[in-house]
């Protein structure tokens, strides 16, 4: 089925990998007791094989949100964890047969020697989450913090909630130095948050002119320097 596996893994450090599927990044982290897979790309490759070649620990799959390029490989795993606000849209895309469990704001994912805190950051989608490894000063921001195009068009997006979430992360910036993003540059400095907050507020106030883009149909692109909003 997967004669040519498009999933490619690159090691970041002793217990961390980037797994790239087309133009989406997922991340794998290991502790002494289990592994954490954050998102599963488009699902175009053999994710199970790719992960098993990197670790033999039991794997917990967590989705930052339910966009199609983050959940595509979920069907290759027994269960996925996500915020309940994402489950309805997830079921619309994946069907009812794939097991889902809730993950909540403030939950701690303990891998054994490495912990991630769940942070709810609605806006890009209702149940978007970030994962904070404060010991290693790393934030996984999903599609909320990217130095490229941030898609905000569609029924599930809320730009005002997005701004509030950016401010929430900005106020937590003393706890992390870098952001692991699924698209755009890698890694991204936490300094980007100041520019994203200011830029998003300028867009909301009508101070940034949108230009036509073929990236998303019937949408405009708003360039704020550190990133580009699309809606």
N, CA, C and O of each residue as an XYZ file, in Angstrom:
924
protein
N       0.830     -1.212      0.000
C       0.000      0.000      0.000
C       0.859      1.256      0.000
O       0.510      2.253     -0.631
N       1.986      1.208      0.709
C       2.857      2.377      0.820
C       4.228      2.033      0.256
O       5.222      2.057      0.982
N       4.288      1.717     -1.019
C       5.569      1.334     -1.622
C       6.567      2.484     -1.592
O       7.765      2.282     -1.394
N       6.057      3.681     -1.790
C       6.896      4.872     -1.669
C       6.343      5.688     -0.513
O       5.336      6.381     -0.658
N       6.999      5.606      0.626
C       6.490      6.262      1.826
C       6.905      7.733      1.823
O       8.091      8.034      1.954
N       5.938      8.665      1.676
C       6.302     10.088      1.644
C       6.593     10.672      3.014
O       7.014     11.825      3.111
N       6.378      9.903      4.082
C       6.723     10.393      5.416
C       8.239     10.368      5.588
O       8.868      9.323      5.420
N       8.810     11.487      5.914
C      10.246     11.553      6.154
C      10.494     12.078      7.560
O       9.867     13.053      7.976
N      11.390     11.450      8.289
C      11.683     11.827      9.668
C      13.070     12.441      9.763
O      14.024     11.980      9.134
N      13.154     13.494     10.567
C      14.447     14.128     10.831
C      14.576     14.336     12.329
O      13.681     14.895     12.964
N      15.685     13.888     12.891
C      15.867     13.993     14.330
C      16.261     15.412     14.718
O      17.120     16.028     14.087
N      15.613     15.921     15.777
C      15.920     17.251     16.301
C      16.939     17.146     17.432
O      17.923     17.884     17.481
N      16.671     16.200     18.348
C      17.595     15.938     19.445
C      17.422     14.480     19.852
O      16.827     13.696     19.113
N      17.938     14.114     21.022
C      17.967     12.702     21.403
C      16.579     12.083     21.500
O      16.436     10.876     21.304
N      15.562     12.871     21.796
C      14.223     12.310     21.953
C      13.153     13.018     21.154
O      11.980     12.964     21.523
N      13.523     13.686     20.059
C      12.556     14.477     19.294
C      12.811     14.349     17.800
O      13.958     14.342     17.352
N      11.719     14.245     17.026
C      11.812     14.156     15.577
C      10.738     15.002     14.914
O       9.649     15.187     15.457
N      11.061     15.511     13.736
C      10.073     16.073     12.817
C       9.702     14.988     11.825
O      10.578     14.319     11.276
N       8.409     14.809     11.591
C       7.944     13.922     10.533
C       7.203     14.774      9.520
O       6.198     15.404      9.849
N       7.692     14.794      8.297
C       7.127     15.644      7.260
C       6.306     14.815      6.281
O       6.758     13.776      5.800
N       5.107     15.280      5.995
C       4.192     14.633      5.057
C       3.696     15.716      4.107
O       2.904     16.575      4.498
N       4.163     15.677      2.854
C       3.892     16.732      1.867
C       4.451     18.042      2.429
O       5.669     18.179      2.539
N       3.590     19.016      2.790
C       4.115     20.286      3.324
C       3.701     20.508      4.770
O       3.691     21.643      5.246
N       3.358     19.434      5.471
C       2.941     19.542      6.872
C       3.928     18.809      7.765
O       4.385     17.713      7.440
N       4.249     19.426      8.891
C       5.124     18.806      9.879
C       4.308     18.247     11.041
O       3.356     18.871     11.508
N       4.696     17.080     11.488
C       4.237     16.544     12.759
C       5.481     16.340     13.622
O       6.607     16.437     13.136
N       5.265     16.057     14.902
C       6.393     15.935     15.811
C       6.234     14.698     16.686
O       5.137     14.372     17.137
N       7.344     14.026     16.912
C       7.378     12.857     17.785
C       8.358     13.118     18.911
O       9.490     13.544     18.682
N       7.908     12.857     20.137
C       8.745     13.029     21.320
C       8.703     11.745     22.133
O       7.667     11.083     22.205
N       9.820     11.395     22.740
C       9.869     10.199     23.567
C      10.340     10.532     24.971
O      11.150     11.434     25.185
N       9.804      9.770     25.923
C      10.266      9.810     27.304
C      10.724      8.415     27.687
O      11.047      7.600     26.823
N      10.751      8.146     28.968
C      11.177      6.821     29.410
C      10.038      5.810     29.382
O      10.278      4.603     29.414
N       8.771      6.305     29.322
C       7.630      5.406     29.425
C       6.770      5.356     28.171
O       6.211      4.306     27.856
N       6.653      6.459     27.454
C       5.833      6.457     26.249
C       6.283      7.567     25.313
O       7.132      8.392     25.650
N       5.684      7.561     24.124
C       5.997      8.555     23.100
C       4.756      9.382     22.803
O       3.628      8.919     22.977
N       4.975     10.598     22.357
C       3.907     11.521     21.981
C       4.066     11.889     20.522
O       5.094     12.434     20.120
N       3.038     11.589     19.720
C       2.981     12.025     18.329
C       2.006     13.173     18.243
O       0.831     13.019     18.575
N       2.484     14.334     17.796
C       1.646     15.521     17.685
C       1.279     15.718     16.220
O       2.103     16.136     15.407
N       0.017     15.405     15.898
C      -0.559     15.480     14.554
C      -0.059     14.337     13.667
O       0.888     13.626     14.004
N      -0.740     14.185     12.508
C      -0.397     13.061     11.620
C      -0.492     13.440     10.149
O      -0.761     12.589      9.300
N      -0.270     14.728      9.843
C      -0.155     15.162      8.460
C      -1.366     14.834      7.608
O      -2.491     14.740      8.099
N      -1.107     14.661      6.318
C      -2.155     14.330      5.360
C      -2.487     12.835      5.368
O      -3.504     12.424      4.810
N      -1.640     12.031      5.993
C      -1.865     10.596      6.017
C      -1.548      9.912      4.712
O      -2.093      8.846      4.427
N      -0.665     10.507      3.901
C      -0.368      9.925      2.594
C       0.670      8.812      2.664
O       0.896      8.112      1.677
N       1.298      8.646      3.812
C       2.328      7.620      3.943
C       2.005      6.636      5.046
O       0.929      6.679      5.643
N       2.939      5.758      5.304
C       2.787      4.747      6.346
C       3.291      5.331      7.664
O       4.453      5.168      8.036
N       2.394      6.008      8.347
C       2.757      6.672      9.596
C       3.118      5.662     10.673
O       4.057      5.875     11.439
N       2.384      4.581     10.733
C       2.667      3.561     11.732
C       4.094      3.030     11.584
O       4.816      2.891     12.571
N       4.487      2.741     10.362
C       5.836      2.218     10.116
C       6.883      3.277     10.458
O       7.890      2.976     11.098
N       6.644      4.509     10.033
C       7.609      5.579     10.290
C       7.842      5.753     11.780
O       8.985      5.848     12.226
N       6.764      5.796     12.551
C       6.886      5.979     13.997
C       7.543      4.770     14.652
O       8.387      4.922     15.535
N       7.159      3.573     14.224
C       7.717      2.359     14.843
C       9.203      2.214     14.579
O       9.907      1.572     15.359
N       9.694      2.799     13.493
C      11.130      2.762     13.213
C      11.909      3.724     14.107
O      13.127      3.607     14.241
N      11.199      4.677     14.720
C      11.850      5.656     15.582
C      11.779      5.288     17.058
O      12.669      5.641     17.832
N      10.716      4.575     17.453
C      10.562      4.204     18.852
C       9.713      2.941     18.973
O       8.825      2.691     18.158
N      10.005      2.152     20.005
C       9.165      0.995     20.309
C       8.294      1.233     21.538
O       7.675      0.301     22.051
N       8.245      2.468     22.006
C       7.399      2.832     23.137
C       5.936      2.931     22.697
O       5.668      3.163     21.519
N       4.991      2.759     23.616
C       3.585      3.018     23.277
C       3.407      4.486     22.879
O       3.981      5.378     23.504
N       2.617      4.726     21.848
C       2.497      6.063     21.260
C       1.134      6.669     21.578
O       0.101      6.038     21.356
N       1.136      7.884     22.094
C      -0.075      8.676     22.307
C      -0.153      9.708     21.189
O       0.744     10.539     21.043
N      -1.221      9.659     20.401
C      -1.422     10.602     19.302
C      -2.318     11.739     19.771
O      -3.447     11.506     20.202
N      -1.817     12.967     19.687
C      -2.577     14.162     20.055
C      -2.660     15.071     18.841
O      -1.649     15.358     18.199
N      -3.870     15.524     18.528
C      -4.069     16.467     17.420
C      -4.217     17.875     17.958
O      -5.010     18.123     18.867
N      -3.449     18.800     17.393
C      -3.585     20.199     17.797
C      -4.919     20.782     17.366
O      -5.429     21.700     18.008
N      -5.492     20.260     16.285
C      -6.820     20.633     15.815
C      -7.198     19.680     14.690
O      -6.415     18.799     14.334
N      -8.389     19.847     14.128
C      -8.926     18.850     13.208
C      -8.892     19.260     11.745
O      -9.694     18.756     10.960
N      -7.997     20.153     11.350
C      -7.812     20.414      9.921
C      -7.273     19.157      9.246
O      -6.569     18.360      9.867
N      -7.613     18.987      7.962
C      -7.323     17.721      7.274
C      -5.838     17.396      7.195
O      -5.461     16.226      7.142
N      -4.987     18.431      7.185
C      -3.549     18.175      7.076
C      -2.892     17.911      8.428
O      -1.666     17.881      8.538
N      -3.712     17.722      9.446
C      -3.194     17.382     10.776
C      -3.739     16.058     11.288
O      -3.250     15.530     12.287
N      -4.747     15.521     10.615
C      -5.406     14.301     11.107
C      -5.372     13.160     10.097
O      -5.937     12.098     10.358
N      -4.726     13.354      8.954
C      -4.805     12.380      7.868
C      -4.308     10.997      8.225
O      -4.845     10.006      7.732
N      -3.292     10.906      9.074
C      -2.739      9.611      9.442
C      -3.377      8.995     10.678
O      -2.960      7.922     11.116
N      -4.380      9.655     11.247
C      -4.993      9.152     12.473
C      -5.551      7.743     12.327
O      -5.513      6.948     13.266
N      -6.067      7.444     11.147
C      -6.702      6.139     10.928
C      -5.721      4.982     11.086
O      -6.136      3.828     11.188
N      -4.430      5.282     11.105
C      -3.425      4.229     11.265
C      -3.101      3.937     12.733
O      -2.273      3.078     13.038
N      -3.768      4.668     13.640
C      -3.544      4.476     15.071
C      -4.866      4.145     15.758
O      -5.938      4.462     15.242
N      -4.784      3.516     16.905
C      -5.989      3.041     17.581
C      -6.846      4.172     18.114
O      -8.072      4.061     18.136
N      -6.218      5.263     18.547
C      -6.962      6.328     19.213
C      -6.243      7.648     19.029
O      -5.016      7.700     18.940
N      -7.032      8.726     18.974
C      -6.476     10.075     18.937
C      -7.047     10.880     20.097
O      -8.188     10.675     20.510
N      -6.241     11.792     20.610
C      -6.679     12.713     21.656
C      -6.768     14.106     21.063
O      -5.885     14.533     20.320
N      -7.842     14.813     21.396
C      -8.011     16.198     20.944
C      -8.990     16.898     21.865
O      -9.686     16.251     22.648
N      -9.046     18.222     21.774
C     -10.023     18.951     22.571
C     -11.420     18.626     22.055
O     -11.613     18.529     20.843
N     -12.405     18.453     22.949
C     -13.753     18.083     22.511
C     -14.385     19.050     21.513
O     -15.258     18.648     20.744
N     -13.966     20.310     21.508
C     -14.525     21.265     20.548
C     -14.151     20.930     19.108
O     -14.725     21.493     18.177
N     -13.202     20.028     18.914
C     -12.800     19.614     17.569
C     -13.477     18.329     17.104
O     -13.409     17.992     15.922
N     -14.124     17.615     18.004
C     -14.560     16.258     17.684
C     -15.665     16.230     16.636
O     -15.655     15.352     15.774
N     -16.616     17.156     16.678
C     -17.689     17.167     15.686
C     -17.131     17.290     14.274
O     -17.506     16.536     13.377
N     -16.231     18.248     14.093
C     -15.646     18.436     12.760
C     -14.764     17.251     12.383
O     -14.697     16.866     11.216
N     -14.093     16.678     13.370
C     -13.279     15.488     13.128
C     -14.141     14.336     12.621
O     -13.777     13.658     11.661
N     -15.276     14.119     13.266
C     -16.181     13.049     12.855
C     -16.726     13.292     11.449
O     -16.923     12.341     10.692
N     -16.969     14.544     11.093
C     -17.443     14.851      9.750
C     -16.458     14.393      8.687
O     -16.863     13.955      7.611
N     -15.179     14.491      8.980
C     -14.144     14.134      8.011
C     -13.753     12.663      8.076
O     -13.509     12.039      7.043
N     -13.691     12.105      9.282
C     -13.129     10.777      9.473
C     -14.177      9.687      9.645
O     -13.880      8.509      9.449
N     -15.401     10.065     10.011
C     -16.414      9.072     10.304
C     -16.378      8.660     11.761
O     -15.465      9.044     12.492
N     -17.371      7.874     12.196
C     -17.500      7.541     13.620
C     -16.647      6.370     14.088
O     -16.602      6.081     15.284
N     -15.966      5.689     13.162
C     -15.321      4.428     13.539
C     -13.972      4.592     14.212
O     -13.442      3.629     14.767
N     -13.403      5.792     14.178
C     -12.085      5.993     14.780
C     -12.226      6.547     16.192
O     -12.933      7.530     16.414
N     -11.558      5.920     17.129
C     -11.714      6.231     18.549
C     -11.074      7.578     18.877
O      -9.958      7.873     18.452
N     -11.806      8.388     19.642
C     -11.323      9.705     20.057
C     -11.494      9.834     21.560
O     -12.500      9.401     22.122
N     -10.503     10.433     22.205
C     -10.587     10.725     23.634
C     -10.335     12.214     23.853
O      -9.601     12.840     23.088
N     -10.945     12.785     24.903
C     -10.796     14.231     25.131
C      -9.471     14.571     25.802
O      -8.904     13.784     26.560
N      -9.010     15.754     25.497
C      -7.863     16.325     26.203
C      -8.248     17.752     26.570
O      -8.902     18.441     25.787
N      -7.850     18.194     27.744
C      -8.391     19.427     28.304
C      -7.287     20.432     28.636
O      -6.128     20.078     28.848
N      -7.696     21.689     28.671
C      -6.813     22.763     29.135
C      -6.242     22.400     30.502
O      -6.983     22.037     31.415
N      -4.935     22.499     30.634
C      -4.283     22.215     31.908
C      -3.844     20.781     32.092
O      -3.089     20.485     33.019
N      -4.306     19.859     31.216
C      -3.838     18.475     31.306
C      -2.316     18.417     31.127
O      -1.738     19.210     30.383
N      -1.689     17.482     31.807
C      -0.255     17.259     31.681
C      -0.032     15.895     31.039
O      -0.498     14.877     31.550
N       0.670     15.881     29.935
C       1.045     14.635     29.270
C       2.441     14.281     29.738
O       3.410     14.959     29.396
N       2.541     13.229     30.512
C       3.816     12.824     31.118
C       4.354     11.613     30.361
O       3.778     10.526     30.421
N       5.449     11.808     29.657
C       6.063     10.732     28.881
C       7.061      9.927     29.705
O       7.572      8.902     29.253
N       7.330     10.401     30.913
C       8.396      9.819     31.730
C       9.666     10.614     31.511
O      10.423     10.347     30.578
N       9.898     11.597     32.379
C      11.066     12.453     32.226
C      10.849     13.642     31.300
O      11.720     14.505     31.189
N       9.701     13.700     30.635
C       9.372     14.830     29.768
C       7.871     15.059     29.820
O       7.089     14.126     29.635
N       7.464     16.310     30.073
C       6.057     16.631     30.252
C       5.628     17.750     29.308
O       6.403     18.652     28.991
N       4.367     17.668     28.865
C       3.767     18.689     28.018
C       2.451     19.137     28.648
O       1.624     18.311     29.032
N       2.268     20.433     28.747
C       1.043     21.013     29.285
C       0.128     21.427     28.139
O       0.575     22.036     27.168
N      -1.157     21.092     28.257
C      -2.137     21.432     27.233
C      -2.670     22.841     27.479
O      -3.104     23.170     28.583
N      -2.631     23.673     26.428
C      -3.111     25.056     26.504
C      -4.160     25.251     25.421
O      -3.876     25.030     24.244
N      -5.355     25.655     25.792
C      -6.428     25.886     24.836
C      -6.253     27.251     24.181
O      -6.148     28.267     24.868
N      -6.222     27.271     22.845
C      -6.018     28.520     22.102
C      -7.001     28.592     20.931
O      -6.584     28.471     19.779
N      -8.292     28.785     21.199
C      -9.286     28.843     20.121
C      -9.060     30.025     19.200
O      -8.416     31.008     19.565
N      -9.602     29.910     18.002
C      -9.497     30.986     17.017
C      -9.291     30.416     15.637
O     -10.159     30.542     14.773
N      -8.144     29.787     15.419
C      -7.936     29.089     14.151
C      -8.983     27.989     14.010
O      -9.477     27.724     12.914
N      -9.310     27.365     15.114
C     -10.445     26.448     15.215
C     -10.903     26.466     16.667
O     -10.146     26.885     17.543
N     -12.141     26.016     16.944
C     -12.668     26.162     18.309
C     -11.863     25.439     19.379
O     -11.759     25.916     20.509
N     -11.296     24.293     19.030
C     -10.569     23.513     20.021
C      -9.084     23.428     19.762
O      -8.440     22.472     20.193
N      -8.528     24.397     19.074
C      -7.079     24.404     18.859
C      -6.349     24.407     20.197
O      -6.741     25.101     21.135
N      -5.286     23.620     20.265
C      -4.473     23.586     21.474
C      -3.006     23.809     21.135
O      -2.557     23.560     20.016
N      -2.280     24.285     22.133
C      -0.822     24.311     22.102
C      -0.332     23.343     23.159
O      -1.055     23.031     24.105
N       0.890     22.867     23.002
C       1.526     21.982     23.971
C       2.832     22.619     24.415
O       3.687     22.956     23.596
N       2.969     22.776     25.714
C       4.126     23.474     26.272
C       5.028     22.516     27.030
O       4.607     21.856     27.980
N       6.279     22.455     26.588
C       7.343     21.757     27.305
C       8.192     22.839     27.967
O       9.188     23.295     27.404
N       7.784     23.239     29.166
C       8.439     24.383     29.805
C       9.865     24.052     30.245
O      10.711     24.944     30.317
N      10.133     22.799     30.536
C      11.492     22.422     30.948
C      12.484     22.662     29.819
O      13.585     23.166     30.046
N      12.092     22.302     28.607
C      12.954     22.517     27.446
C      12.635     23.811     26.708
O      13.248     24.119     25.685
N      11.667     24.571     27.235
C      11.308     25.913     26.745
C      10.861     25.873     25.275
O      11.292     26.676     24.447
N       9.970     24.896     24.984
C       9.453     24.687     23.636
C       7.932     24.745     23.676
O       7.305     24.158     24.558
N       7.344     25.449     22.724
C       5.898     25.471     22.550
C       5.551     24.909     21.185
O       6.132     25.312     20.178
N       4.605     23.978     21.143
C       4.041     23.519     19.885
C       2.728     24.273     19.694
O       1.762     24.048     20.422
N       2.700     25.168     18.710
C       1.586     26.102     18.584
C       0.546     25.741     17.551
O      -0.378     26.522     17.322
N       0.659     24.566     16.905
C      -0.287     24.243     15.842
C      -0.274     25.307     14.759
O       0.764     25.912     14.492
N      -1.421     25.538     14.135
C      -1.510     26.538     13.067
C      -1.733     27.943     13.596
O      -1.927     28.873     12.813
N      -1.710     28.112     14.905
C      -1.938     29.437     15.488
C      -0.717     30.336     15.358
O      -0.855     31.542     15.155
N       0.481     29.761     15.474
C       1.713     30.551     15.438
C       2.595     30.037     14.308
O       3.280     29.023     14.445
N       2.564     30.751     13.194
C       3.326     30.396     11.992
C       3.907     31.675     11.418
O       3.275     32.729     11.497
N       5.084     31.603     10.848
C       5.681     32.801     10.242
C       5.393     32.877      8.743
O       6.099     33.563      8.003
N       4.368     32.177      8.306
C       3.987     32.163      6.888
C       2.496     32.498      6.799
O       2.044     33.447      7.439
N       1.734     31.744      6.026
C       0.310     32.015      5.859
C      -0.505     31.319      6.953
O      -0.373     30.116      7.179
N      -1.342     32.101      7.620
C      -2.216     31.587      8.672
C      -3.644     31.681      8.152
O      -4.177     32.776      7.969
N      -4.251     30.539      7.918
C      -5.580     30.504      7.304
C      -6.644     30.782      8.359
O      -6.727     30.094      9.377
N      -7.461     31.810      8.096
C      -8.512     32.201      9.035
C      -9.874     32.317      8.350
O     -10.800     32.899      8.915
N     -10.007     31.774      7.149
C     -11.305     31.831      6.482
C     -12.073     30.542      6.736
O     -11.478     29.491      6.969
N     -13.391     30.630      6.688
C     -14.219     29.447      6.877
C     -15.066     29.541      8.135
O     -14.830     30.380      9.004
N     -16.051     28.667      8.212
C     -17.026     28.716      9.298
C     -16.428     28.433     10.666
O     -16.985     28.844     11.684
N     -15.304     27.739     10.700
C     -14.753     27.331     11.991
C     -13.752     28.330     12.547
O     -13.244     28.146     13.653
N     -13.463     29.379     11.800
C     -12.455     30.339     12.252
C     -13.113     31.501     12.992
O     -14.246     31.877     12.690
N     -12.402     32.060     13.950
C     -12.888     33.202     14.729
C     -11.691     34.113     14.989
O     -10.849     33.825     15.840
N     -11.630     35.203     14.251
C     -10.436     36.050     14.315
C     -10.314     36.766     15.659
O      -9.203     36.980     16.143
N     -11.438     37.138     16.264
C     -11.374     37.781     17.579
C     -10.863     36.804     18.638
O     -10.018     37.156     19.460
N     -11.377     35.586     18.610
C     -10.879     34.571     19.549
C      -9.399     34.292     19.295
O      -8.631     34.057     20.228
N      -9.011     34.322     18.022
C      -7.611     34.109     17.667
C      -6.716     35.175     18.307
O      -5.649     34.858     18.833
N      -7.146     36.425     18.260
C      -6.355     37.504     18.865
C      -6.232     37.294     20.371
O      -5.152     37.463     20.937
N      -7.340     36.925     21.023
C      -7.279     36.650     22.466
C      -6.291     35.522     22.768
O      -5.551     35.588     23.750
N      -6.280     34.496     21.928
C      -5.360     33.373     22.146
C      -3.913     33.792     21.942
O      -3.029     33.365     22.685
N      -3.668     34.625     20.937
C      -2.316     35.146     20.750
C      -1.852     35.920     21.985
O      -0.713     35.779     22.429
N      -2.747     36.733     22.526
C      -2.401     37.499     23.728
C      -2.132     36.562     24.903
O      -1.243     36.822     25.714
N      -2.887     35.484     24.997
C      -2.669     34.496     26.049
C      -1.264     33.903     25.946
O      -0.551     33.799     26.944
N      -0.873     33.516     24.730
C       0.463     32.962     24.532
C       1.540     34.016     24.776
O       2.581     33.722     25.362
N       1.288     35.235     24.327
C       2.252     36.321     24.539
C       2.508     36.522     26.034
O       3.645     36.749     26.447
N       1.463     36.441     26.831
C       1.611     36.635     28.277
C       2.296     35.452     28.960
O       2.687     35.543     30.124
N       2.437     34.344     28.234
C       3.126     33.167     28.771
C       4.540     33.032     28.228
O       5.214     32.043     28.519
N       5.002     33.992     27.452
C       6.240     33.831     26.682
C       7.481     33.662     27.549
O       8.514     33.220     27.046
N       7.412     33.998     28.836
C       8.569     33.790     29.717
C       8.836     32.301     29.949
O       9.869     31.939     30.510
N       7.910     31.438     29.520
C       8.047     30.001     29.767
C       8.599     29.235     28.566
O       8.854     28.035     28.671
N       8.786     29.901     27.431
C       9.322     29.207     26.251
C      10.126     30.181     25.393
O       9.894     31.390     25.405
N      11.066     29.626     24.657
C      11.939     30.425     23.786
C      11.651     30.206     22.314
O      11.766     31.135     21.515
N      11.274     28.979     21.944
C      11.053     28.652     20.530
C       9.699     27.988     20.354
O       9.129     27.412     21.281
N       9.203     28.094     19.116
C       7.907     27.523     18.762
C       8.117     26.555     17.606
O       8.718     26.898     16.588
N       7.610     25.342     17.784
C       7.643     24.341     16.724
C       6.340     24.448     15.937
O       5.267     24.144     16.457
N       6.441     24.879     14.691
C       5.270     25.116     13.855
C       5.142     24.041     12.786
O       6.152     23.514     12.320
N       3.908     23.705     12.389
C       3.707     22.675     11.371
C       3.939     23.159      9.947
O       4.064     22.346      9.031
N       3.997     24.455      9.749
C       4.237     25.036      8.435
C       5.173     26.227      8.590
O       5.373     26.726      9.698
N       5.745     26.679      7.484
C       6.618     27.847      7.540
C       7.980     27.514      8.107
O       8.462     26.389      7.974
N       8.606     28.507      8.746
C       9.956     28.327      9.266
C       9.994     27.426     10.487
O       8.989     27.234     11.171
N      11.173     26.878     10.745
C      11.368     26.023     11.913
C      12.795     26.137     12.424
O      13.739     26.069     11.638
N      12.969     26.312     13.748
C      11.922     26.720     14.685
C      11.666     28.216     14.574
O      12.418     28.935     13.917
N      10.608     28.675     15.216
C      10.242     30.088     15.211
C      10.506     30.653     16.602
O      10.173     30.021     17.604
N      11.098     31.834     16.665
C      11.362     32.464     17.952
C      10.049     32.921     18.594
O       9.113     33.323     17.903
N       9.998     32.854     19.912
C       8.821     33.353     20.634
C       8.610     34.848     20.420
O       7.528     35.366     20.696
N       9.626     35.541     19.935
C       9.496     36.972     19.651
C       8.425     37.251     18.613
O       7.926     38.374     18.539
N       8.052     36.249     17.798
C       7.055     36.454     16.756
C       5.698     36.848     17.336
O       4.898     37.503     16.668
N       5.445     36.449     18.575
C       4.121     36.684     19.145
C       3.779     38.171     19.244
O       2.631     38.559     19.025
N       4.753     38.991     19.568
C       4.491     40.427     19.653
C       4.019     40.968     18.307
O       3.066     41.744     18.238
N       4.703     40.546     17.233
C       4.326     41.006     15.903
C       2.994     40.442     15.448
O       2.233     41.128     14.765
N       2.700     39.200     15.818
C       1.414     38.610     15.447
C       0.254     39.319     16.142
O      -0.770     39.603     15.521
N       0.420     39.600     17.424
C      -0.643     40.304     18.152
C      -0.893     41.673     17.530
O      -2.034     42.035     17.241
N       0.183     42.427     17.328
C       0.035     43.775     16.757
C      -0.527     43.713     15.344
O      -1.402     44.501     14.988
N      -0.031     42.783     14.540
C      -0.492     42.675     13.165
C      -1.948     42.263     13.075
O      -2.698     42.804     12.262
N      -2.357     41.311     13.901
C      -3.751     40.869     13.886
C      -4.686     41.999     14.300
O      -5.771     42.145     13.737
N      -4.279     42.786     15.263
C      -5.110     43.917     15.684
C      -5.202     44.977     14.588
O      -6.245     45.609     14.424
N      -4.129     45.174     13.847
C      -4.170     46.119     12.732
C      -5.122     45.626     11.651
O      -5.868     46.414     11.070
N      -5.098     44.338     11.381
C      -6.029     43.764     10.398
C      -7.465     43.930     10.875
O      -8.328     44.343     10.101
N      -7.731     43.615     12.135
C      -9.075     43.739     12.686
C      -9.562     45.182     12.618
O     -10.758     45.419     12.449
N      -8.653     46.150     12.747
C      -9.032     47.567     12.706
C      -9.126     48.115     11.296
O      -9.436     49.294     11.120
N      -8.869     47.298     10.289
C      -8.957     47.740      8.905
C      -7.762     48.528      8.421
O      -7.855     49.253      7.430
N      -6.629     48.395      9.113
C      -5.446     49.175      8.775
C      -4.511     48.451      7.808
O      -3.502     49.014      7.385
N      -4.843     47.202      7.456
C      -4.039     46.438      6.507
C      -4.919     46.091      5.315
O      -6.000     45.525      5.473
N      -4.452     46.432      4.136
C      -5.236     46.168      2.931
C      -5.014     44.735      2.460
O      -3.876     44.287      2.321
N      -6.104     44.025      2.219
C      -6.017     42.669      1.715
C      -5.792     42.642      0.219
O      -6.283     43.505     -0.508
N      -5.054     41.657     -0.234
C      -4.797     41.496     -1.672
C      -5.293     40.122     -2.095
O      -5.391     39.204     -1.281
N      -5.599     39.997     -3.362
C      -6.083     38.719     -3.875
C      -5.004     37.646     -3.751
O      -3.811     37.922     -3.878
N      -5.446     36.434     -3.503
C      -4.529     35.296     -3.399
C      -5.189     34.063     -3.993
O      -6.404     33.894     -3.886
N      -4.398     33.205     -4.616
C      -4.921     31.943     -5.125
C      -4.675     30.811     -4.128
O      -4.932     29.647     -4.437
N      -4.180     31.142     -2.936
C      -3.912     30.131     -1.912
C      -5.219     29.524     -1.406
O      -5.310     28.313     -1.207
N      -6.221     30.362     -1.201
C      -7.555     29.919     -0.798
C      -8.569     30.643     -1.664
O      -8.465     31.855     -1.854
N      -9.536     29.929     -2.186
C     -10.531     30.512     -3.080
C     -11.369     31.567     -2.355
O     -11.786     31.379     -1.212
N     -11.604     32.684     -3.056
C     -12.450     33.774     -2.548
C     -11.945     34.346     -1.225
O     -12.740     34.708     -0.357
N     -10.642     34.426     -1.075
C     -10.064     34.965      0.149
C      -9.075     36.073     -0.193
O      -8.624     36.196     -1.332
N      -8.750     36.866      0.807
C      -7.743     37.913      0.699
C      -6.566     37.579      1.607
O      -6.715     36.872      2.604
N      -5.411     38.089      1.252
C      -4.203     37.888      2.042
C      -3.801     39.214      2.669
O      -3.716     40.235      1.987
N      -3.552     39.189      3.981
C      -3.191     40.389      4.737
C      -1.783     40.191      5.303
O      -1.576     39.406      6.229
N      -0.839     40.907      4.738
C       0.572     40.764      5.113
C       0.889     41.721      6.266
O       0.772     42.937      6.114
N       1.292     41.170      7.422
C       1.625     42.000      8.572
C       3.113     41.907      8.899
O       3.536     42.250     10.003
N       3.889     41.448      7.950
C       5.337     41.397      8.142
C       5.822     40.074      8.682
O       6.540     39.352      7.991
N       5.443     39.737      9.910
C       5.914     38.484     10.515
C       5.135     37.281      9.994
O       5.592     36.145     10.125
N       3.969     37.519      9.408
C       3.134     36.445      8.870
C       2.103     37.072      7.934
O       2.051     38.290      7.766
N       1.290     36.215      7.331
C       0.242     36.654      6.416
C      -1.060     35.956      6.815
O      -1.110     34.727      6.878
N      -2.098     36.723      7.080
C      -3.392     36.148      7.396
C      -4.208     35.993      6.124
O      -4.202     36.870      5.261
N      -4.905     34.880      6.014
C      -5.728     34.598      4.858
C      -7.160     34.373      5.312
O      -7.447     33.448      6.072
N      -8.062     35.238      4.833
C      -9.489     35.044      5.089
C     -10.329     35.967      4.208
O     -11.557     35.944      4.285
